[in-house]
Amino acid sequence: MRKIPIQEINGVSLLLFAVCLLSGIAIQQLTHQPAAMFGGALAGFYFLFAIKIIRQWEKVAVLRLGRYVGLRGPGFCHIVPILETLSPYVDQRVRVASVSAESTLRAT
């Protein structure tokens, strides 16, 4: 069984999951049709895994069935959960190392 990384689920997708599930339950209570609740739950699960948030300093490659589709930058990213996957996030922050002049000189 696949373990879901915590980065895969974000606040926006959790909110959409809750809204879809609660609206499905509300429609089921009004119409007495259990299919509405299952439809809301299904739509909620889709949004739970389809919406990704990419941080400002990251980029990610989108792969559809293992083939490169495109590069996504910072912000919201929508994928089709079964067909598309995201490559590992690429961190583009610049890292600076402090180097003093004395450390660069060496005695021969």
ABEGO torsion letter per residue (X at the ends): XBBBBAAABBAAAAAAAAAAAAAAAAAAAAAGBAAAAAAAAAAAAAAAAABBBBBAABBBBBBBGGBBAEBBBBEBBBBBAAABBBBBBBBABBBBBBBBAAAABBBX
